[in-house]
Amino acid sequence: MKKLVTLLMVTVLAVSLSACATTKGGTTKIKCPACGYEFEAPAGG
């Protein structure tokens, strides 16, 4: 049972870290609702 819990915790940790890694460095496109101008927001915040 202890091995199963450990494996489950390691799997959850790996999935959460990979999800964070895929969102780093990406840019987000933002469209102005008033004028329709589209631009990329810098990463971070």
C-alpha positions as CSV (number, residue, x, y, z in Angstrom):
1,M,0.0,0.0,0.0
2,K,2.8,2.4,0.8
3,K,4.4,1.8,-2.6
4,L,1.1,2.6,-4.3
5,V,0.7,5.9,-2.4
6,T,4.3,6.8,-3.2
7,L,3.9,6.1,-6.8
8,L,0.7,8.1,-6.9
9,M,2.4,11.1,-5.2
10,V,5.3,10.9,-7.6
11,T,3.0,10.8,-10.6
12,V,1.0,13.8,-9.4
13,L,4.2,15.7,-8.8
14,A,5.5,14.9,-12.3
15,V,2.3,15.9,-14.0
16,S,2.1,19.2,-12.1
17,L,5.7,20.1,-12.9
18,S,5.2,19.3,-16.6
19,A,2.1,21.4,-16.7
20,C,4.1,24.3,-15.3
21,A,6.9,23.8,-17.7
22,T,4.6,23.9,-20.7
23,T,3.2,27.3,-19.7
24,K,6.5,29.0,-19.2
25,G,7.8,31.3,-22.0
26,G,4.6,31.4,-23.9
27,T,3.0,34.6,-25.0
28,T,-0.7,35.4,-24.7
29,K,-2.6,37.2,-27.5
30,I,-4.8,39.9,-26.2
31,K,-7.5,41.6,-28.3
32,C,-8.7,45.1,-27.4
33,P,-12.5,45.0,-27.1
34,A,-12.8,48.7,-28.1
35,C,-10.7,48.9,-31.2
36,G,-9.9,45.2,-32.1
37,Y,-6.1,45.7,-32.0
38,E,-4.4,42.4,-31.3
39,F,-1.1,42.2,-29.5
40,E,1.0,39.7,-27.5
41,A,1.4,40.3,-23.8
42,P,4.8,39.6,-22.3
43,A,5.2,36.5,-20.2
44,G,5.3,36.9,-16.4
45,G,3.3,38.8,-14.0
